[in-house]
Amino acid sequence: MSGAARQGDPAPGPAWMFAVAFLCLVLPARSAIAAYGAGPAGMAVVLALFVLPLLYAVPPGRAVWARHRVPLLVVQAVLTYVPFLVFGQDWVVGLSGLLGGLLLLTVKAPASWVLFGAVLLLEGALRVGDSLPLTAWALTAPVNLALALFGLARLADLVADLHSTQAELVAVTVARQRLRAAGLLREAIGDRLEAVTAHAKAALPMLTDNPGRARDRLTEAAGIARQALDQVRVAVAAHAHGPSEAGRAGGSEGDTAGGGTGDTVAPRVARLVLAVVLCAFSTQVLVNIVGSGAAAPVEIGAACVIVAIVALQLRHTPARRDGGRPRGWAWTLTAQTLLSVVPVWVFDEVDLLGMAGFAAGSALLLLPGRWAWAAFAAILLGAGTMMAAYSTYGMYDAVYAATGTAAYGLVVYGLSRLTDLARRVEAARRELARIAAARERTRVARDTHDLLGLGLSAVALKCDLVIRLIGRDDARAGDELRRLLEIAARARDEVLSVTGEGRERLSLRQELAAARDALTAAGVVVHADPPAGPVPPPVDEVLATVLREAVTNVLRHAAAERCTIRMSTADGAVRLHVANDGARSSGPAGTGLASLRARVDALGGRLTAGGDGAGGFELAVEIPLPP
């Protein structure tokens, strides 16, 4: 099942490309306006304005932004407002939205929203004296640009965060299973073992002085041991068939596995941003029409068309939420497309072409494969052609219409697809957690049966044996009673070992088994050698610790598909080599490797870690064996 989950687990890698594609489509539209009004110099400034947003949109650029956030925001602000001094109010409208989007992405709320509001107010102040349509455009265009950039980039980050934290979710789920197992075993077995030990210790000095009382004590101890053995069977059955995370998503374990059945933050952000962009953009188009001096019937008709297009878009947007399409989608998509084009002829209002982007986005959402992109391209071509035919600015407006339609079609499609991607990643995380929990329950049940069953049976049988020996062979009875105490002590340790609370779990053999389970649960193919013969306990414990940390790093820092674990003993040294084909992330290394090196150095060994030159990561340890 883990393999299937792995294959169906959507990779977040391309998610950041939505923001990049959006910026690349908006760029020529704004450049066309700048070229018409400000010439080559204006185009150069527009190109410069898009550099830092594009740097933020690509993953490698995040490190630059993290180190130099304030200077970069200052540079973006200078590039945003200096052109007003050079070109005046003829400067391109809406480019302050790039600065607003970067503020929303790089500054913590609520300060980011306050600064974004200040950007809008400043844009409006710089446009004082313009006509109503241009003033409305000056206020809504930055909102559209900023929120589209913010929504696409932030949602891509949320998807990536969901994907990267799946190892932590698995670890938390396993830890919860261990805590539950510890509680069950302590209640069922631990207290009874303590009682058996107390009775056995009390019986030891009574063997010769008060044999009758010793027999009573040991008879009671044997009964308690058998009760504990019965409880082992009950605990095994209860834990092996523990609560189903899949069926109890709203319960405590379901919360661990995914936070319940409600939407995660990512879908809520997407819907909110898309709704605001829809409202802002449609308001912008409507105000443009109202301010153009059109007759009242035209204004009313255009308003009805815009409301209908927005309503249809809201119907189309969640199309892939459950993997299907809304009923009658073919008719509603056709209606939305016609409403984006036909009223331009009927009302002679070219501004209505601005709504074509939503039909283009709906086509990508609803149509299959090549048909979707063919329809998308046809809508873009139609918008550009009609704009060229109706506009007095010719190709400038044609480029603006085509790229603007593409950009906002991509916003509709991108936010909807990223919402779907976030849900699928979250579902994959829940499935990984469910698998890990099931594996841990199986392991605890198996170890409880294999380890504790034999120990408790031995305790009960030893009690019976000592009872029979009392008065016949007191010396042997004493030896067997002391052996009984050793077995009981080992059984207590095994309870801790089963639940991960005892030091016994830090053995190379056990850690290798745990590594297989954890990696397999994450969909990683594991090739592992068996432990290379017995090694001294200190060396075994350090190797177990190294293996645990190495596997943790594979799950947490690498997108690995394969992991190889090799162990060997030769030339007076034991060697452990862990390699995976997923490169370690660029995040901080933390203290894990430093701690491991200290442990290995203390035994006179050597630890190396780094890239293998082929896109993977490897960790190697060599520890000399004592002579």
N, C-alpha and C positions, 0 to 999 in steps of 0.2 A: 504493500500500500504506500509506503514511503516513497518508492520510486515513482508511483503514479502521481503522488502529491507533488513531487519535485518537477515532473514534466509539466504539470498543469499550473505550476506556480509561476505567475507572470513576472518576468524580469522587469525591474523598474528602470533599466538603463536608458531606453529611448524616451522616457517621460520628459526629460529636460528639453528634448528637441521641439516640443510644442511651443515653448516660450521663444526659442531661437527662431523657429519658422514664422511665428507671429511677428517678431521684430523685423525679420528680413522682408516680410510682405508689407509692413507699414512703412518701411524705409523708402522704397521707390515712390509711394504715394505722397509722402511728405516732401521728398526730393523734387518731385514734379512741381509741387506748389512753390517751393523755394526757387527753383530754376525760373519759373515764370515771373515771380515777383522780385527776386533778389539776384538773379543771375548765378554764375558759377561760384561766386563767393558764398552765396546763401546755400547752395548745394553742399559746399565743403563744410559749412557749419553744421548742417543737418547730419552729414556723415559722421562728424565728430561727436554729435550728441548721442548717436546710437552705439558708440564704441563701449562705453562703460556698462550700459544695460546688457549688451551682448556678452561682455566679460562676466557679468554676474550670472547670466543664464547658463553658461557652460560650466560643468563641474570643476575643471582646473582653476577657473577664475575665482572660485569661492575663497580659496586660501589667500589670494591677493586682497579681496574685499575684507576678509577677516582681519588682516594685518593693517590695512590702510583705509578703514571705512570712512573716517571723518575727512581726510584729505580728498578722497575720491568723491564724496558727496559735495564738497566745496567746489571741486573742478566741474562737476555736473551742474551745479547751481550757476557758476560763472558762465558756462556755455549756454545755459538756458536763458539768462537775462541780459547778458551783454549785447546780443543781437538787437534787442529793443532800442539800445542807444544808437546803433548803426542804421537799422532799417526802419525804426519807428513802428507804428501800428500796422504796417503792411507785413510785418514778420509773420511767419507761419503760425497758425493757431494750433494750440493743443500740445505742443512739444514739452510743455512743463509737466505733462503727465508722465514722462519718463522719469523726471526727478521725483514726482510723487510716488510712482511705483517703487523706486529704489528706497525711498524713505520708509514706505510700508514694509519692505522686505528686510531692511537692515537695522531699523530702529525699533526698540521694544514698544509695544502698546502700553498705555494710551498715548505716549508722546508721539509715536509715529502718525497717529490719526490727527493729532493737533497740528503737527507740521504739515501734513497733507492738506488740511483745511487752510493753513496759511498760504500754501502754494496756490490754491484755488482763488483765495481772496486777492493775492498779488496779481494773478493773471487777469482777474476781473478789473482790478484797479488800473492796470496797464492798458485795458481796452475801453476805458471810460470815453464816452462820446461816440462809440460805434453804434450802428443800427441794432435793433432788437435781435434779428437773426444772428448777427455776428457776435453780439454779447452772449446770447444763449450758446452759440457754438464755442465761444471762449471758455464757458464754464463747464459744458458737458463733454467736450472733446478731451480735456485732460482727465476727467473722471473715467471715460471709456478706456483711454490708453493706460492709465495707471492701474485700474482694477483688472483689466485684462492681463497685463504683465504680472501683477501681484498674484492673481488667481492661478495662472498657468505655472508660474515658478514655485509658489508656495505649495500648491497641490502636488507637483512633482516631488518636492522635498518630503512631503508627508508620506507619499507612496514609498519613496526610498527609505524613510525612517521605519515604516511598517516592515519593509522587507529586511532591513538590517538588524532589527531587534527580534527576529524570530528565534535566534539562539537563546537570548535572554528569556523569552517567553517559555521556551522549552525548559530551561533551567528552573524557572520559578514553578512551573507545573510539576516537575519532578520533585522539587523541594517540598511542595505541598503534599504530594503523595507520600514522601518519606515521613513528614510530620504526622500525617494521618496514620501511617503504618506504625510509627513509634508509639502513638497513643493507644492504638489497638493492642499492640504486643505488650506494652507496659501493663495495661489493664488486664489482659488475658493471661499473661505469662510472668511478667517481671515481678509482680507482687507475690505470686505463688512461689517463685524461685527463692525469693527472700525468706518466705515462711519455711520452705524446705530446708534452707541453709540454717535458719535459726533452730529448728528442731534437731537437725543433725549435730550441730555444735553443742547443743544442750545434752544430747544423748551420749556424746563421746566420754565425758567423765563418769557417766552412770553405768558404763558397761559392766564394771565389776562391783561398784558400790550399790547400785540399785537397778539390776537388770530388768525387772518388771517395768519400771518407769521408762527405761531406755527403749524397751519394745513398744510401749505405748507411743512414745515420741516418734519412733521410726515408722510405726504403723500409720500415724497421722501424716507424717511426711510423705509416705508412699501414696496415700490417698490424694494428697494435694498435688503430687507430681502427676498422677494419672488425670486429675482434673485439668491440670495445665496442658497435658497432652491432648485431651479432648478439646480444650480451647484452641490449641494450635490448629486443629482441623477446622474448627469454626472460623477462626481468624483467616486461615488460608482461603476458605470458600468466600468469606465476606469481602476480603480484599481483592481476590482475583476477579470477582464480579462486582467491583465497586461501582460508584455512580458514573453514569455515562456522560461525559462532557458533551458529546454530540446531542444527546437527548435532553440535557439539562443546562442549556446555554445560559439560562437565567440564574442558575444556582451558583454556589460559591466557586466550584471548580470551573463552571462555565465562565464566570467572571474572569478567572485567571486565564482561561484559554482564549479570551477575546473580548471581554467586556460586555457580554450579553448580546442580544440579537439586534439592538438598535444600531443606527448609523454611527460610524466613526466620525472624527472631526473632518476628515478629508471630504466626504460627500456633502456635509453641511456647508463647508467653505465654498465648494464648487457651486452648489445651488444658489447660495446667497450672492456670490459674485456674478453669476450668470444672470440672475434676476435683476440686479442693479444695472449691469451693462445693458440688458434688454430695455429697461425703463429709460435709462439715460440716453441711449442711442435713438430710441423711438421718439422720445421727447425732443431731442435735437432735430430730427427730421421734421416733426410736426411744427416746431417753432419756425424752422426755415420756410415751410410752406405758408404758414400764417403771415410771416413777415415779408413774403414776396409780393404781397398785394393781390393775391388770388381772390376770386369772388367767394362769397360765403358758402354757396353750395359746393364749390370745389374744396374748400377747407373742411367742411363737414364730411364730405365723401372721403377725403384723404385721411381724416382722423379715424373714420370707421375702418378703412383698409388697414391702417397701422395697428389698430386694436385687434383686428382679426388675425393679422400676421403674428403678433405677439402671442395671442391665445393659442394659435396652432403650434408655435414654437414651444410653448410650455407643455403642450401635449406630446410633442416629439422628443423633447430633451431627455426624459427618463426612459427612453425607449429600450435601452439595454440594461436597465436595472435588474430585471429578472431573466435576461437573456433573450427576451422576445421583443416584438414590436406592438405598438398600440393598435387596437382594432381599427380597420379601415384606413391604415396608414397610407396606402397607395393613393386613395382619394384625397386625404388631407395634405399629403406632400404635393400632389398636383395642384390643389387649391392654393397652397401657400406660394408655390412657384408662379402661378398665374397672377395672384394678387401682387406679386413683386414686380410684374412686368406690364400687364394689361392696363392698369390704371394710369401708367405713364402716358399712354396714348389717349385714354379717355379724358383725363383731366389736364393733359399737356403739362404735367408737373414732373420734371426730371429728377427732382429731389427724392421722389419715392423710390428711385433705384437704390438708394442707400439701404433699403430693407432687404435687398436681394441676398446679402450675406447670410441671413438667417435661413433662407431656403437652401443655400449652398451647404450650410452646416447640416441641415436636416437630411439632405441627400446623402451625405457621408454617413450619417447615423443609420439611415433606414435602408438604403439600397445595398445589395451584396457586391463585394469585390470590385471588379473593373467597372461595373455599371455605376457604382457610387462616384468614382473619380471621373468617369466620363460625364456624368450629370453635373458634377462640381465644375469641371472645365467649361461645359456648355453654358452654365449660368454666368460664370466669369466673363466668357467671351460675349455673351449677350449683353451683360451690363456695360462692358466697355464699348461695344459697338453702338448701343443706344445712346450712351453718353456722348460719344463722338458725333453722332448724328444730331442730337438736340442741343449740345452745348456750343457756346461761342468760342470756347478755348481749345477746341479740337483735341489733339492728342494728349495734351496735359490732363484734361479732364477724363479722357478715356483711360489713361494709365491709372489715374487716381481712383476711378470707379472700379476697374478690374482688380487692382491690388487691395483696395479697401474692402471689396466684396470677399476676396479670398481671405483677408486677415480676420474679418469678423465671422466668416464661415468657419475658420479654423478655431476661433475662440469658442463658438458653440460646440463644435466637434471635440475640441481638446478638453474642455471642462467636463463634457459628458463622458468621454472615454476615460479620462483620468479618474472620474468618480467610479466608473465601472472597474477600472484597474485597482483602485484602492479597496473596493469590496472584495475583489478576487484575491488580492494579497492578504487581506485580513482573514478571508476564509482559509487560505493556505496556512496562515499562522495558527489558526484554531485547529486545523487538521494536524499540523505538526505537534502541537501541544497535546492533542487527544492521543496521537500515536505514542508520544513520549510517556504520557500518563499510563496508558495501557501497558506499555513495555515495563514501566517501573512497577506497576501492580503485579504483573506476571513475574518479574524478577523477585520481588519481595515474597510473593506466595511460594515460588520455587525454593528460595533460600530458607524460608521459614520451615517448609516441609523437610527439605534435605538436611538442614543444620540442626534445627531445634527438635524435630521429631525424634531423631536418634538420641540426642542428648537427654531429653526428658524420659524417654523409655529406659535409658541406662540408669538414670537416677532412681526411677521406680524399682527397677530390678535390683539395684544395689541395696535399696532399703529392705527389700524382701530377703536378700542374701544375708545381710547383717542380722536381721531378726532371727533367721535360722541359726546363725553362728553363735549368738549370745548364749552363754552357758555351756557351749560345746568347745568353742575355740575362740576365747576372748581376744587373744593376740591378733588372730587373723581378722576377727570382727573389727578391731580397732584399725587395722590396715585398710580394710575395705571401706570403713566409714570415712577415713581420711581421703581415700580415693573418691568416694561419693562427693565430698566437699569440693574436690578439684573439678569433678565433672559439672557440678552445679555452678561453680565459678566460671567455667568455660562456657556453659550455656548462657549465663548472663552476658558474657562478652559477645557471644554470637547474636544475641538479641540486638546489641548495639551495632554489630557488624551488618546485620540485615537492614537496619534502618539508617545506616550511614553515620551513626553517632560515635562509633568506636574507632580507634586507631587501626584496627585490623583491616578496615576497608582500603587503607593505603598500602596495598600490595600490588606488585606489578601484574600478577595474573588477574586480580579483580579489576584493576584499572583498565587492562586491555579489554576485558569483557564489557566494561562500562563504555569504553571508547567506541567499540563496535556498535553498541546500541545507540549512543548519541549521534554518531556520524550517520548511521543507517537511517535513523529517524529524520535527519535533515536531508536525506536523499543522496548522501555521498557514498560512492562505491569504495569499500575498504578492502585493502590487501594487507594482511598482517601475518608476521611470523609468530609462532608460539614463543614463550619465554625461553631464552637460551640457557636452560639448565639452572640449578640452584645457585644463588649468589648470596653473599652475606646480608643479613637483614638491613643494616644501614644503607647499603648500596641499593637493595631492592626498594626500600622506601623512597630514596631520592629519585630513582628511575620512575617509580610510580607517580611521584609528584610532577616530574618533568613531562611524562606522558599526558597527565591530566591537563596541565597548562597548555601543552602543544595542541591537544584536541580542542580545548576551549578557544584557543586563538583561531583554529581552523573555522570553527562555527561562528565566532564573533567577528573576525576581521577579514575573512576570505570568502569569495564566491566559488568554493571548490566543488568539483564534481567527483574527484578521485583523491584518495588519501592512502599513502603507503606507510606501513609501520614495520621496520626491520630491526631485529635484535640478533646479536651474535656475541660470542665469547671467543677470543683468540689473542695470542701473544700477551697473556697476563692482564687483559682488560676486557670489560664488557662494554658493548656499544649499542646505542639506541639511535635510530634515524627515523624521523617523521617528515614526510614530504607531502605536499598537496599541490594541485594544479591551479589553485586560485591565489593570485597575488595578494599579499597583505595590504590592507587599506593604508591610506596616507595619514591616518589619524595618529595621535600620540601612542607610543609603544607602552606607556605605563610602567609599573614597577614589576610586572610579572617576570620578564626575562632577567632583570637585575637580581631578583630574589632567587631565581633558578641558578644563575651563575654563582651566587654566593654559596648555595647548597653544594653545587658540583665542585667548586673550588675547595670547599672544606674537606672533600674526600680526595683532593689531589687530581681532580679530573678537569675536563675542558668541555665547554659548550659553545657552539657556533650556531648562528641563525641568520638567514638572509635570503634574498632572491636566488633562484637556481639558474638564472639566465634564460629561461624558457617561459617566463610568465608565471612561474610558480613560486613556492616558498618552502624552505626546508630548514629543519632543526636537527642538529646532530650532537650527541653527548658521548664522551668516552671517559670511563672511570676505571682506574687501575684496580685490580683485585689484590687483596692482601696476600702475601706469600704463604 
